[in-house]
Amino acid sequence: MNFIFSFIPKRISNGTIVAVYELLRHIQKLIPDRRQEHLAINRQAISHHLHVIEKNNGYVEDQNAYIDMPYGKSTMQFSGCEIFAVYNAMRSLLQHPVMDLPELIFYFEKDGMALNGKFGTSPKALRDFLKSNGFTAAFTAKEADFAAFAAKYPGLIFTMYNDRNDIRKEIHTIHISKKGSMFTAHNVYCNGKVVGPFTSFDELIQNINGGKAKGISLIGIKT
């Protein structure tokens, strides 16, 4: 039974996972959406979260609290990690987001959402958004390249398996900020806890989920 649960993270290549997400992204564009309705709901709901964001120095660290903000047929609590990672990356690099959180959700419901939000957002859609908004953003799904990206770019968005041995623990995306040579991960556990700082990217990842995390893709970002 353990073989079944570990088959995808151990046997399916990162490139294949990313390609499947891209396929779902493009299929989603053909499906009618409720973006305008959700934008109105989310603009009202965000007011309940702004004080916590401010308390966390402008970062979203508590994804589990976002049960009141829809994303497709899901919620930001369940499926919003990629969008939160983009929001946090912009906060880290610019000290402010390019657009507010309801507008980001609106954007990715149009281009990026997978399976009506139930599979979150395609990782490459995050890169495309950042590039279209003036950032330099490079993408890799090759684990051998992760350390070089981490050294080269001041901001990172990391998509990972929560458990390299169990697909049931799902996939999660986080922003990793850098201060000098120190790495800090945001919204890892969705409960307000920050992971780090650590002196290297590899050390940081080894301290996520008891060392069970396994990378799928990494975006390097700079202004």
C-alpha positions, -999 to +999 in steps of 0.1 A: +000+000+000+028+024+008+041+019-027+008+032-042+009+064-021+046+070-029+044+063-066+037+098-079+063+116-058+089+089-064+082+078-099+066+106-118+090+133-130+086+169-119+084+179-156+054+157-160+036+171-129+042+207-142+029+197-177-002+182-162-008+215-143-003+234-175-029+212-193-054+218-166-046+255-167-055+257-204-086+235-200-098+258-172-099+288-196-127+271-215-149+268-184-173+296-174-162+313-142-177+333-114-148+358-111-169+389-107-190+374-080-159+361-061-142+395-065-170+412-046-170+385-019-133+386-015-131+424-014-154+423+016-137+393+033-102+406+031-110+432+057-112+404+083-075+395+076-057+428+072-049+432+109-031+398+109-013+405+077-001+438+092+010+419+124+030+395+102+050+424+086+028+423+055+030+385+049+002+360+048+013+332+071-021+319+082-037+303+051-059+281+073-079+312+083-090+320+047-122+299+047-142+329+038-125+337+004-136+316-026-112+305-053-130+287-081-151+260-065-127+258-036-115+283-010-082+301-004-079+281+028-077+248+008-063+259-026-047+293-023-011+286-014+003+295-048-015+329-048-003+336-012+032+327-023+030+353-051+015+379-027+043+372-002+070+374-028+058+408-040+057+420-004+092+408+002+108+423-029+088+455-033+076+461+002+041+461-013+020+439-036+015+448-073-022+442-066-042+433-036-052+398-027-088+399-041-074+412-074-048+384-074-074+358-069-095+374-097-064+372-120-056+336-114-092+325-117-089+337-153-054+322-160-037+297-138-064+279-119-065+241-121-097+219-118-118+249-107-093+256-079-094+221-064-059+215-076-047+250-068-028+269-095-003+259-121+033+268-110+042+282-144+012+306-142+030+322-112+061+328-132+041+342-161+022+366-138+055+379-123+071+384-157+041+403-170+043+426-140+079+436-145+098+410-125+126+389-137+114+353-131+131+321-140+116+286-137+130+252-132+116+218-123+151+202-121+161+196-085+198+198-096+192+234-104+175+244-071+207+254-052+219+276-080+186+294-083+185+298-045+219+315-046+212+337-076+178+352-068+166+373-038+131+358-039+119+323-044+086+304-049+089+267-041+064+241-050+068+208-031+053+175-021+046+178+016+058+142+020+080+125-005+065+091+005+028+099+006+009+118-021-021+120+003-002+147+021-007+168-010+013+195-028+021+229-013+037+262-026+055+287-004+075+319-007+111+318+005+126+352+014+163+360+017+181+384+039+217+383+031+226+347+030+197+336+053+166+318+040+131+321+056+100+302+045+066+317+047+031+301+052+047+266+053+022+252+078-006+278+072-009+285+109+012+316+114+045+298+119+076+310+100+103+285+092+139+298+095+161+316+090+186+290+079+220+295+062+212+276+030+183+266+008+190+229+014+191+234+052+158+252+051+141+224+030+155+198+054+137+215+082+103+214+066+079+186+075+106+168+094+128+165+063+100+148+042+094+177+018+104+171-019+107+198-045+087+199-077+096+234-090+113+266-081+109+301-094+137+326-089+126+362-087+142+396-088+131+431-096 
